[in-house]
């Protein structure tokens, strides 16, 4: 990303015009309080009336990026390392020491996401009912304790139980990060920032950490030491989250009232609202009846089946190509570089173009499809070519990252956003449950069935995202036609009231979908 482009982005508040005095439905619940409205009603007039300068906007955006991006990025990184480390632990003796046989290792990979699935909905309710900062810090502390416990297991039952509980506590990590992003960054700013914090750098950290620990000579088994070190890191991180992560812009101790007001203005122009702890059931129903909700959720499931397989079996796939344990963990490092770099490049393009997200996602799916075909069809003794195709398969991550920005960008109303968040990540969870079952012990070391499954999943994902984009396109055309070619102009006061009213995107006729 060039310095000039970054400066241009930092210097502007999103100019998206979303104005609508009209609604599709009237609801008696529309007067429910919103935390942003409460804050604005108590502000001094001079804070609200003073024009927002480009310099103010640029400085504030830098401040938000410098504080929140590391918090979100490291949180996701640590959670991802918790999942990925199981693969390297397998080649360091975990399977032998815990007496795993047959497909028990596949179930160790899947059981994490059973816990994830069960806790997803309660976790999202907790996100809405409780303050995000202490809630998030508490969940991180719980998974830190469970990471320590993983290193103390001795059999399948113990390992499966701990992994199940870890899945429950980690189920809120990504939904919280997405919700935080939607509260702090505009729709046009979110793609690149999501690509930064939702990265695949866990493969780099896991590879280097595993390589270092693999060369230690202690009485503690290397795979156990991996979990002990990671548990210590997670414990420290929960304290940092509690201190630094605000529940919403109005609660940020590192912002003054003027900066908080500018944050709210930026969110208002995205027209997706702020935190509201009241559950509005009509919004939940609207989300469940929206075909876009199901298409995007099935996409999340399909694209995460290969993710679940790679997270659990990555080291075993590479070691099956004839590499030793230390070589295998180092060869896993490039996957993080490839996945993250490709994701940032595509998301940068998305952030600089209008309504090409679904086209870019569909086009980018060609790369993991080709890689899957190569892994399936290349001769077993052509290890270098198979390794190259294996690296290419990690390009599946970029389309998923782009897709994660669509649910929040295209959804207004806090209860509706929270419901869609749950649906999307239930899809994510189901995909990761199925993924380890695609790569089975009896297919080792080639795992050809797994690569056929990867290809099939990419095809399903292609169909879903294409259909999603088509629906958004025609819905926008329908609204343009109803409003005589475009949104109806409104005053600043009307715009502010509309943005913070906690109405859904369906109720806001001026709302335009991103695709």
C-alpha positions in Angstrom: 0.0 0.0 0.0 1.6 3.3 -1.0 2.1 6.2 1.5 0.0 8.5 -0.6 -2.9 6.1 -0.7 -2.8 5.7 3.1 -2.6 9.4 3.6 -5.6 10.0 1.3 -7.6 7.4 3.2 -6.7 8.8 6.6 -7.6 12.4 5.5 -11.2 11.7 4.7 -14.3 10.7 6.4 -16.3 8.3 4.3 -18.5 10.3 2.0 -21.1 7.6 1.6 -24.5 9.2 1.3 -27.2 7.2 3.1 -30.3 9.3 3.6 -33.8 8.2 4.0 -36.9 9.7 5.6 -38.9 6.7 4.4 -39.0 3.2 5.8 -40.4 0.0 4.6 -42.0 -0.9 7.9 -43.0 1.0 11.0 -42.2 -0.6 14.4 -43.1 0.5 17.8 -39.7 -0.6 19.0 -37.9 2.0 16.9 -37.6 4.4 19.8 -35.4 2.1 21.9 -32.4 3.9 23.2 -29.0 3.7 21.6 -25.8 4.4 23.5 -24.7 6.9 20.9 -27.9 8.9 21.2 -27.5 9.1 25.0 -23.9 10.3 24.6 -24.8 12.9 22.0 -27.7 14.3 24.0 -25.2 15.3 26.8 -22.6 16.9 24.6 -21.8 20.6 24.7 -23.2 22.4 21.6 -19.7 23.7 20.6 -18.4 20.2 20.3 -21.3 19.2 17.9 -21.5 22.4 15.9 -17.8 22.9 15.1 -17.0 21.6 11.6 -14.8 18.5 11.4 -11.6 19.3 9.6 -9.5 16.8 7.5 -6.7 17.2 10.0 -8.9 16.1 12.9 -10.1 13.1 10.9 -6.6 12.1 9.8 -5.2 12.3 13.3 -8.2 10.4 14.8 -8.0 7.6 12.3 -4.3 7.1 12.9 -5.0 7.0 16.7 -7.8 4.4 16.2 -5.6 2.3 13.9 -2.6 2.4 16.2 -4.6 1.3 19.3 -7.3 -1.0 18.0 -5.6 -2.8 15.1 -2.9 -4.3 17.3 -5.5 -5.3 20.0 -7.7 -7.0 17.4 -4.9 -8.5 15.4 -3.0 -10.0 18.4 -6.3 -11.3 19.9 -7.1 -13.2 16.7 -3.5 -14.3 16.3 -3.4 -15.9 19.8 -6.7 -17.6 19.2 -5.6 -18.9 15.9 -2.3 -20.2 17.3 -4.3 -22.1 19.9 -6.0 -23.9 17.1 -3.1 -24.3 14.7 -0.6 -25.5 17.3 -2.4 -28.9 17.6 -1.0 -29.8 14.1 2.6 -29.3 15.1 2.0 -30.9 18.5 1.0 -34.0 16.6 4.4 -34.5 15.0 6.1 -33.7 18.3 4.6 -36.7 20.1 1.0 -35.7 21.1 -0.6 -38.6 19.3 1.7 -41.1 20.9 1.7 -39.6 24.4 -2.1 -39.3 24.5 -2.5 -42.8 22.9 -4.7 -41.5 20.0 -5.6 -44.2 17.5 -7.6 -44.3 14.2 -9.5 -41.1 13.5 -9.3 -39.9 17.1 -7.0 -37.1 16.0 -9.6 -35.9 13.4 -12.1 -35.7 16.2 -9.7 -33.7 18.3 -9.8 -31.2 15.5 -13.6 -31.3 15.1 -14.5 -31.3 18.8 -13.1 -27.8 19.3 -15.8 -26.5 16.9 -18.6 -28.4 18.6 -17.9 -26.3 21.6 -17.6 -23.3 19.4 -21.0 -24.1 17.8 -22.8 -24.6 21.1 -21.5 -21.4 22.6 -21.9 -19.2 19.5 -25.5 -18.1 20.2 -25.2 -17.6 24.0 -21.9 -15.8 23.3 -23.5 -13.4 20.9 -26.3 -12.7 23.4 -23.6 -12.1 26.0 -21.9 -9.7 23.6 -25.2 -7.7 23.4 -26.2 -7.9 27.1 -22.8 -7.4 28.7 -20.0 -4.8 28.3 -17.6 -6.0 25.6 -14.4 -5.1 27.5 -14.7 -7.2 30.6 -16.6 -9.9 28.7 -13.8 -10.3 26.2 -11.1 -10.2 28.8 -12.8 -12.9 30.8 -13.1 -15.2 27.9 -9.4 -14.8 27.0 -8.5 -15.6 30.6 -10.6 -18.8 30.5 -9.0 -20.1 27.3 -5.6 -19.3 28.7 -6.3 -21.6 31.6 -7.6 -24.3 29.2 -4.4 -23.9 27.1 -2.4 -24.8 30.2 -4.7 -27.7 30.8 -4.2 -29.0 27.2 -0.5 -29.6 28.0 -1.5 -31.7 31.0 -3.7 -34.2 29.2 -2.8 -37.9 28.9 -5.6 -39.5 26.8 -8.3 -38.9 24.2 -11.0 -38.1 26.7 -9.0 -35.5 28.5 -7.7 -33.9 25.3 -11.2 -33.8 23.7 -12.8 -32.3 26.8 -10.3 -29.5 27.1 -10.5 -28.8 23.4 -14.3 -28.7 23.5 -14.2 -26.1 26.4 -11.6 -24.1 24.5 -13.9 -23.9 21.5 -16.7 -22.6 23.8 -14.6 -19.7 25.1 -13.0 -18.8 21.8 -16.3 -18.7 20.0 -16.8 -15.0 20.7 -13.3 -13.8 19.6 -14.0 -13.2 15.9 -17.6 -11.9 16.4 -16.4 -9.4 18.9 -13.6 -8.2 16.5 -16.1 -7.8 13.7 -18.5 -5.9 15.9 -15.7 -3.6 17.1 -14.7 -3.0 13.5 -18.2 -2.0 12.5 -18.3 0.5 15.4 -15.0 2.1 14.7 -14.3 2.0 10.9 -16.4 3.1 8.0 -17.6 0.6 5.3 -14.8 1.6 2.9 -12.1 1.4 5.6 -13.1 -2.0 6.9 -11.8 -4.4 4.2 -8.0 -3.5 4.5 -8.2 -3.4 8.3 -10.0 -6.7 8.5 -7.3 -8.2 6.3 -4.7 -6.8 8.7 -6.2 -8.1 12.0 -7.8 -11.3 10.6 -4.5 -12.6 9.2 -2.8 -16.0 8.8 0.3 -14.9 10.7 -0.5 -17.6 13.2 1.3 -20.1 10.9 4.5 -17.9 11.1 4.3 -17.7 14.9 3.4 -21.4 15.3 6.2 -22.4 13.0 8.9 -20.4 14.6 7.7 -21.2 18.2 7.5 -24.9 17.4 11.0 -24.8 15.8 12.5 -23.2 18.9 10.8 -25.5 21.3 11.5 -28.5 19.2 15.2 -28.0 19.8 14.9 -27.7 23.6 16.2 -30.6 25.8 14.0 -30.6 28.9 12.1 -33.2 30.9 8.9 -31.8 29.5 7.7 -33.1 26.2 8.0 -30.5 23.4 4.3 -30.6 22.6 3.4 -30.0 26.2 5.8 -27.1 26.4 4.1 -25.5 23.4 0.8 -25.3 25.2 2.4 -24.0 28.5 4.2 -21.2 26.7 1.0 -20.2 24.8 -1.0 -20.3 28.0 1.3 -17.8 29.6 1.1 -15.5 26.6 -2.7 -15.6 26.7 -2.8 -14.8 30.4 -0.8 -11.6 29.9 -3.0 -10.7 26.9 -6.3 -10.8 28.8 -5.0 -8.1 31.1 -4.0 -5.9 28.2 -7.5 -6.3 26.6 -9.2 -5.3 29.9 -7.1 -2.1 30.1 -7.1 -1.0 26.5 -10.2 -2.2 24.6 -13.3 0.1 25.1 -16.8 -1.4 24.7 -17.7 1.4 22.3 -16.3 4.7 21.1 -18.2 6.6 23.8 -16.4 4.6 26.5 -12.8 5.0 25.2 -10.7 6.5 28.0 -8.1 7.4 25.4 -10.4 9.7 23.4 -11.8 13.1 24.4 -15.4 14.1 23.9 -14.6 15.8 20.5 -12.9 12.7 19.2 -15.7 10.5 20.4 -18.2 12.7 18.5 -16.1 12.4 15.3 -16.1 8.6 15.8 -19.9 8.6 16.0 -20.1 10.9 12.9 -18.0 8.4 11.0 -20.3 5.5 12.1 -23.4 7.5 11.3 -22.3 7.8 7.6 -21.9 4.1 7.5 -25.6 4.0 8.7 -25.1 0.7 10.6 -25.7 2.0 14.1 -24.0 1.5 17.5 -24.1 -0.8 20.4 -27.6 -1.3 21.9 -28.2 -3.9 24.7 -31.9 -4.3 24.0 -32.8 -7.5 22.0 -35.3 -6.6 19.3 -37.0 -9.8 18.2 -38.5 -8.4 15.0 -34.9 -7.8 13.8 -34.0 -11.4 14.6 -36.9 -12.6 12.5 -36.1 -10.2 9.6 -32.5 -11.6 9.6 -33.7 -15.3 9.5 -36.1 -14.6 6.6 -33.4 -12.8 4.5 -32.0 -15.1 1.8 -28.7 -13.1 1.9 -28.2 -14.2 5.5 -28.3 -17.9 4.5 -26.2 -17.5 1.3 -23.4 -15.7 3.2 -23.6 -18.3 6.0 -23.3 -21.3 3.6 -20.4 -19.5 2.0 -18.7 -19.3 5.4 -19.3 -23.0 5.9 -18.0 -24.1 2.5 -14.8 -22.0 2.6 -14.0 -23.1 6.1 -14.1 -26.9 5.4 -10.6 -26.6 3.9 -9.6 -24.3 6.8 -10.6 -26.9 9.3 -8.7 -29.6 7.5 -5.5 -27.5 7.1 -5.6 -26.3 10.7 -5.6 -29.9 12.0 -3.6 -31.7 9.3 -1.2 -29.1 7.9 1.9 -30.6 9.5 0.9 -34.1 8.8 0.3 -33.3 5.1 3.7 -31.7 4.8 5.5 -34.4 6.7 3.8 -36.9 4.4 5.8 -35.4 1.6 8.9 -36.8 3.1 10.1 -34.0 5.4 11.3 -34.4 9.1 9.6 -32.7 12.1 11.8 -29.6 12.3 11.7 -29.1 8.5 7.9 -29.5 8.6 7.3 -26.8 11.2 9.6 -24.4 9.3 7.9 -25.2 5.9 4.6 -24.1 7.5 5.8 -20.5 7.9 5.3 -19.5 4.3 1.6 -20.3 4.4 1.1 -17.4 6.8 3.0 -15.0 4.6 1.2 -16.2 1.5 -2.3 -16.0 3.0 -1.8 -12.7 4.7 -0.1 -10.9 1.8 -2.7 -12.1 -0.8 -5.5 -11.1 1.6 -4.1 -7.6 2.1 -3.6 -7.1 -1.7 -7.1 -8.2 -2.5 -8.7 -6.2 0.3 -6.7 -3.1 -0.8 -8.2 -3.5 -4.2 -11.7 -3.9 -2.7 -11.2 -0.7 -0.7 -10.3 1.2 -3.8 -13.2 0.0 -5.9 -17.0 0.1 -5.6 -19.2 -2.9 -5.6 -16.7 -5.4 -6.9 -16.3 -7.5 -3.7 -18.4 -10.4 -4.9 -16.7 -10.4 -8.3 -13.2 -10.3 -6.7 -14.1 -13.1 -4.3 -15.5 -15.3 -7.0 -12.5 -14.7 -9.2 -10.0 -15.3 -6.4 -11.6 -18.7 -5.7 -10.0 -20.0 -8.9 -6.6 -20.1 -7.2 -7.4 -22.6 -4.4 -9.5 -24.6 -7.0 -6.4 -25.0 -9.2 -4.2 -25.8 -6.2 -6.6 -28.5 -5.1 -6.6 -30.1 -8.5 -2.8 -30.1 -8.6 -2.6 -31.7 -5.1 -5.1 -34.3 -6.2 -3.5 -35.2 -9.5 0.2 -34.6 -9.2 2.4 -37.8 -8.8 3.1 -38.7 -5.2 6.9 -38.6 -5.7 6.7 -35.0 -7.1 7.1 -33.5 -3.6 8.3 -30.0 -4.5 5.5 -29.4 -7.0 3.0 -30.8 -4.4 4.5 -28.4 -1.8 4.1 -25.5 -4.2 0.4 -26.4 -4.8 0.0 -26.8 -1.0 1.2 -23.2 -0.6 -1.2 -22.1 -3.4 -4.1 -23.7 -1.6 -3.8 -21.1 1.2 -5.1 -18.5 -1.2 -8.5 -19.6 0.0 -8.2 -17.4 3.0 -8.3 -14.0 1.1 -11.8 -14.6 -0.3 -13.1 -15.5 3.1 -11.5 -12.3 4.6 -13.2 -10.1 2.0 -16.5 -11.9 2.7 -16.3 -11.2 6.5 -16.9 -7.5 5.8 -20.1 -8.0 3.9 -22.5 -9.1 6.8 -21.7 -5.9 8.8 -21.6 -3.6 5.8 -24.9 -4.8 4.6 -26.8 -5.0 7.9 -28.3 -2.3 10.0 -29.9 -2.8 13.4 -27.9 -4.1 16.3 -30.1 -7.2 17.0 -30.1 -8.0 13.3 -26.3 -7.6 13.1 -25.8 -9.8 16.1 -28.1 -12.5 14.7 -26.3 -12.5 11.3 -23.0 -12.5 13.2 -24.2 -15.7 14.9 -25.4 -17.3 11.6 -22.2 -16.4 9.8 -20.0 -17.9 12.5 -22.1 -21.0 13.0 -21.4 -21.5 9.3 -17.7 -21.0 10.0 -17.9 -23.4 12.9 -19.7 -26.1 10.9 -17.1 -25.8 8.2 -14.3 -26.3 10.7 -16.1 -29.3 12.2 -16.4 -31.0 8.8 -12.8 -30.1 7.7 -10.9 -32.6 9.8 -13.3 -35.3 8.8 -12.4 -34.7 5.1 -8.8 -35.5 5.9 -8.8 -39.0 7.4 -6.1 -41.2 8.8 -6.6 -44.0 6.3 -5.9 -41.5 3.4 -2.4 -40.7 4.7 0.0 -39.6 3.5 -1.5 -38.4 0.2 -4.9 -37.3 1.5 -6.4 -37.2 -2.0 -10.0 -37.3 -0.7 -9.3 -34.2 1.3 -8.1 -32.3 -1.8 -11.2 -33.4 -3.7 -13.3 -32.1 -0.9 -11.4 -28.8 -1.0 -12.3 -28.4 -4.7 -15.9 -29.2 -4.1 -16.2 -26.6 -1.2 -14.7 -23.9 -3.4 -17.3 -24.6 -6.1 -20.1 -24.3 -3.5 -18.6 -21.1 -2.2 -18.4 -19.7 -5.7 -22.2 -20.3 -6.3 -23.1 -18.8 -2.9 -21.1 -15.6 -3.3 -22.3 -15.1 -6.9 -25.9 -15.4 -5.9 -25.4 -13.0 -2.9 -24.0 -10.4 -5.2 -26.8 -10.7 -7.7 -29.4 -10.3 -5.0 -27.7 -7.1 -3.7 -27.4 -5.7 -7.2 -31.1 -6.1 -7.9 -32.2 -4.9 -4.5 -30.2 -1.7 -5.0 -31.8 -1.2 -8.5 -35.3 -1.7 -6.9 -34.6 1.0 -4.3 -33.2 3.4 -6.9 -36.4 2.9 -9.0 -38.6 3.5 -6.0 -36.8 6.7 -5.1 -36.5 8.1 -8.6 -32.9 7.2 -9.3 -31.2 7.6 -5.9 -31.5 8.3 -2.2 -33.7 11.1 -1.0 -31.8 14.1 0.4 -32.1 14.8 4.2 -30.9 17.4 6.6 -27.9 16.7 8.9 -30.3 16.4 11.9 -32.4 13.8 9.9 -29.3 11.9 8.8 -28.1 11.7 12.4 -31.4 10.6 13.8 -31.8 8.0 11.0 -28.3 6.6 11.5 -28.6 6.2 15.2 -32.3 5.0 15.2 -31.3 1.3 15.3 -33.5 0.6 12.4 -32.7 -2.3 10.1 -31.4 -2.0 6.5 -34.8 -3.1 5.3 -36.5 -0.2 7.2 -34.0 2.3 5.7 -35.1 2.7 2.1 -32.0 4.8 1.5 -29.7 2.0 2.5 -27.7 0.6 -0.4 -26.1 -2.8 -0.2 -22.4 -3.4 -0.8 -21.5 -6.3 -3.2 
